[in-house]
Every structure is written in C-alpha cells, then in structure tokens.
C-alpha cells in the first residue's frame, strides 16, 4: 500500500475564541511545535511506504519552516493565502479544519500524487502503543465512532482509501453551511460516512491507537 499521512496543524493559535469556548489552546507556540514534531515522528515510525504531508497556517520562524520542509514530503503554509486565514481563524472550528483539508486534498489531486490510502491525524496527536498497522493495511475506510455514536466520528485519526478521499473532498466543498453554523467536524465526518457503503467501512471500537492532549484544557485523549 502507498500511504499519505495528512497532518493538519496550527502551531500558533490566534487569541480568538471558538464558538464553544474562549480559549483555543493552553499551549504556547513552542509547545505546539514540539508536540507536532512528535506527530511526524510517530507517523514515520509506524506506517510504512508513507509520505508525510503537513498543512499549516501560522507565521513561522525560519527554523520552524525549515524543519517542516526537511522532515516532510509535502508542506504548504496557508498563512499567506488570501482570505484563507480568516476562515481557519474563525470561530468555527469545523470551518478551519475543513478549509485546511480542502486545500490539502486539492493539492494532492492537482499534482496527481498517487496513493492507496490517506491517513489523517491532527497535529500534536501521536500514535500510541495500541496502534496496529495491520488494522489499517487494507482498502477499507478505517474509522472510530466516539462512544459508539454513529453521529460522532473521530477526526483526530482516520484512514480512507483513494476513492473515498475524492468523495470526502467533494463533500467538504458542499459543507459550507455546516461550517458557518459551527457544526462539529466530527458530526460532519460522521454524516459523510453515512454516504459510504457499510462493506467499505471498518469500524474499530477499541485499541484504535491514537493519543493527544486536548488543546483547550490539556486533558489527555487515549483511543
């Protein structure tokens, strides 16, 4: 399998509230950068035949920018793209995540980058000891429903095949009203997954293999 890992990252979060909380992140830019380095490290260590793609939206130092360029296969910083920063820094978290994903997938398709599977992991999260690549080494779309709720699908880590990636891109393009209404990204992804045939999905309820510190309060997520 030829794999692509998409890492969505904002290491320098703005002092702008989200729709549901005033504090976007309790972590500094430096702390978030260190955490995202670990994201890249664990994806490289645990997934073979893997290209790393980081999409960022921050004003970066030369050191930070060079690190991403030297330790990834593909890197784009949307901070300098007109109007995009207003979407990513908006009160709608789903608009930010959705916009970054749209730009990343468009880049892959426009540049005719071939892959079998797309792993998406949120920046600062990492693969833990429960991660088993054999669970993901297939043509299925591997997902985790939060608390077994089919209306709430984890977006910190998922794996979808090439054809589903194209459909996900098209679905995001028509999700603008959901973004504007601050619908949760996990709900949007769950709604999309309802359009995918059951036999094309592999639902993992336990030992999914991802951990991360929730940015708004520092609580640890282990799935």
C-alpha positions, 0 to 999 in steps of 0.5 A: 500500500502507498500511504499519505499521512495528512497532518493538519496543524496550527502551531500558533493559535490566534487569541480568538475564541471558538464558538464553544469556548474562549480559549483555543489552546493552553499551549504556547507556540513552542509547545505546539511545535514540539508536540507536532514534531512528535506527530511526524515522528510517530507517523514515520515510525509506524506506517510504512511506504508513507509520505508525510504531508503537513498543512499549516497556517501560522507565521513561522520562524525560519527554523520552524519552516525549515524543519517542516520542509526537511522532515516532510514530503509535502508542506504548504503554509496557508498563512499567506493565502488570501482570505484563507486565514480568516476562515481557519481563524474563525470561530468555527472550528469545523470551518478551519479544519475543513478549509485546511483539508480542502486545500490539502486534498486539492493539492494532492489531486492537482499534482496527481500524487498517487496513493492507496490510502490517506491517513489523517491525524491532527497535529500534536496527536501521536500514535500510541502503543495500541496502534496496529498497522495491520488494522489499517493495511487494507482498502477499507475506510478505517474509522472510530465512532466516539462512544459508539455514536454513529453521529460522532466520528473521530477526526483526530485519526482516520484512514480512507482509501483513494476513492473515498478521499475524492468523495470526502473532498467533494463533500467538504466543498458542499459543507459550507453551511455546516461550517458557518453554523459551527457544526462539529467536524466530527458530526460532519465526518460522521454524516459523510460516512453515512454516504459510504457503503457499510462493506467499505467501512471498518469500524474499530471500537477499541485499541484504535491507537491514537493519543493527544492532549486536548488543546483547550484544557490539556486533558489527555485523549487515549483511543 
